[in-house]
Amino acid sequence: MTVSQQVFTNEEEKHPRKSGAAKTMKLAQRIVMMVLGAAMMSVALEIFLVPNQLIDGGITGISIMLSHIFDIPLGILLTLLNLPFLVIGYKQIGKTFAVSTLFAVIVMSIGTQLLHPVKPITVEPLLAAVFGGVILGVGVGLVVRYGGSLDGTEIVAILVAKKLPFSVGEVVMFFNVFILSTAGFVFGWNNAMFSLIAYYIAFKLIDITLEGLDQSKSVWIISDQFRDIGEALTERLGRGVTYLDGEGGFSGENKKVIFVVITRLEEAKLKSIVEDWDADAFIAIGNIHDVKGGRFKKKAIH
């Protein structure tokens, strides 16, 4: 047994319940959030979109149209049409994803069945598109954030993108444009356009739910005043910085690069701090989907 293995074993012996309790709490949180997300999807469909003959993209949109044409309960179609993609997801992505997705789809299907007799809150298509899109986007975002999915389109897109010169996002967009266009022949073109509004709002809310309102950004700063700027960012912004070694591609000069992670709301203040020390400093800012570990937590600022 190596030293690292011995230390790990000793820690397990000291805190066996803590480790098990942490896993249980994490699993419970995951289940609760996925149930909440799937329930929100059910509300968006049965209380806002379906009664107003509006659809979502993907398998959900196909299910809504087939339910309307053949008078089959929406919950049954959502489950049946997603099953083949769950099998594909199990083989291509993994067991955990497939089980999580199956659980979320079943909850969503049950929810649509229970809510079907409930009267819609509004019969105004625009209001239904806006509020239905918001609720649907947050619901889908929660399920995806905790490891599942509510639609098999993304799985198909992953497989298609491997064989064609298109990204996964482009394939999904193509599928959904086709589905939303088809809705024009089923529900009329006015409803198809309102459906497009709902889809766009849901798309944006999924991103917000996944990334959070306080979206993180990575920043690279190149300046001869790197030390002063780095200290100012730590003192005035409360963020730790990292100094990286760089070399100019044209000049060949050695440069210090400041790397720091901030939130979207701190971007303007960071630029102001940098300009105070060096108005000609090079600044590059990019979005980050997730930040873990290290010392990202803010220190006290003044």
Summary of the structure (lengths in Angstrom):
residues: 302
radius of gyration: 24.5
end to end distance: 49.9
largest distance: 71.3
contacts: 974
relative contact order: 0.11
helix: 67%
strand: 10%
